[in-house]
């Protein structure tokens, strides 16, 4: 947009150089229109209310006025005076129905859209309804806040409440921000100031416009309404989250795990609500959470009226806090014909590890009506770790594609979505409809069996051995994946399992004892679907340095220490008392690993997660970051700040002060760079003290 287009009412607040095309600028504006929450953390998203292209003469100010008059119980942000000023130099516009949900490339000059900016905290901020006018000839997007929804006693918005423009100039190769200024009130009243628009939004628009494929910002919550999601999440957060964080007895971080399960529960509740509306039923869906872990997801879903069961190989402490309405079972799960759940509507795999690829299979074979939700985390194939990596993709994306493919092979129309949870693994898959008719169950199940058989390593080994002994036979599958198909297929022939729904549901014990399958699934149906499948062990294996031989630990630590000390480009520090202290250089982790033989590295991998874990656990000696190993620099005032930030640990200096010997004092040629008074560790045995417990006593 050239400078002569800007009237006296528009003030250029800032501009940035941008080497981009007009199409890329438009796509960048589209990202901001559809996904404002990626920049403005006060909003949870936007909901499009209206979109049209224009091709007959009509005044935009009349459109704006009509959109305000359409709504009641709102606090208007524009009036006729402002409209007259705002469109003093406006161009005539053109009109047709587009029927689209996004900005589209057409021959029309003007695209007009209306969105609701949904606040993350609805009790604190109102909804802002905003009109966006995109001029394709001038390459200018004008954002006009119309009014505030549901303001209550609050009139401050989580989004800007004064008009502003984003304009691209082909001549200057710049994107500028123009803010509407009113002569009567020169300062806008919004929380998001002109400075925020200039310093936060403008650079982001420039960044998106210069990307090779702008607009590829990950879209989350595509299968549920964002406004309902935010409202329900806030309700469940107060109802369950806050109290659970207070009483959380597990060692895991409650701030992460509690609110993650609250978010997943919110998503499932809305997904199921949508299904009930489509099927015109009020019956709440039942579910089984396979590998339920702490069981919080089961607790929330059951408390919200959905009958369900959680199964995990190991009971957690928090299970006892949920009460009798939450059905949790401690039992291993081996995918087989004895682990089918035809009496339940949904199977859930929430970070279900080795069960993840089996969830679609178990759902498909449970009944023709069984659906599934799976949130992949750790990478597992049917009977081993997943190791494939497709060209041009991360291993995680390759694994996601594999899990999606499993669902397709099992006969599901697989839907992919991105959750809003505090985790890097946020992509989930839903299978709630089939791509075949129930009469074709036998054919499709043969395809499932062939697919599983081809991927299982035990099957591959068996085929290799068989091919060496006798010529290849085409008589079909071996008994590696065997089952009484006739009985299972009778159970999975459409509505047959639903006929027995009430008698089956009562056959699963909910309290105490060993996990037993419904009676109709036990007789003759117990063969495993994969010979080498190993369920998780009941006792969680300790994977830290406590299980590694002390002599091996000392050998590794000393070897790495001496090598780092002698590395190239060593760093020499000067201590407070004027002495020099050699910190040494830096080593790459692969170079550190090359210092030790394969058996030593394998033992570390099996006992404590690997060499890197051992070095990280020796955090008082080493600093491991960015794939580099250095000595911890104790000449700094707070040398452990980076470690605490990475591990999210709080400082507990007083309790552990002088309770361990200083490693550098006894092993570094220059000794400890700190004096005995300032070192957190003991300089000699006479400097040691006992650990003080939180109640003030010593141990």
Secondary structure, DSSP 8 states (H G I E B T S, - for coil): --GGG--TTEEEEEEEE----HHHHHHHHHHHHH-GGGT-TTEEEEEEEEEEEE-S---HHHHHHHHHHT--SEEES--HHHHHHHTTT-----EE----SS----S-SEEEEEEEEEESSTTTSBEEEEEEEEETTTTEEEEEEEEEES-TT---BSS--S-EEEEEETTTTEEEEEEE--SS--S---SS-HHHIIIIIHHHHHHHHHSTTTT-------SS-HHHHHHHHHHHIIIIIHHHHHH--SSS-HHHHHHHHHHHHHHHHHHHHHHHHHHT------EEEET-TT-HHHHHHHHTT--EEEEESS--GGGGGS-TTS-EEE-----BTTS--TT-SEEEEES-GGGHHHHHHHHHHH-TT-EEEEE--S-B-SSSB-----TTS-HHHHHHHHHHHHHHHTTEEEEEEE--SSSS--EEEEEEEESS-GGGHHHHHHHHHHHHHHH-HHHHHHHHHHHHHS----S---TTS---HHHHHHHTSSSHHHHTHHHHHTTS--SSS-----HHHHTT---BS-TT-----SS----SGGGS-HHHHHHHHHHHHHHHHTSSS-EEEE-TTS-EEEEE--EEHHHHHTTS-HHHHHHHHHHHS-HHHHHHHTTTTEEEETTEEEE--TTSTTTTHHHHHHHT----HHHHTTSSB-HHHHH-TT--SS-TTT-SSBSSGGG----B-TTS-B-
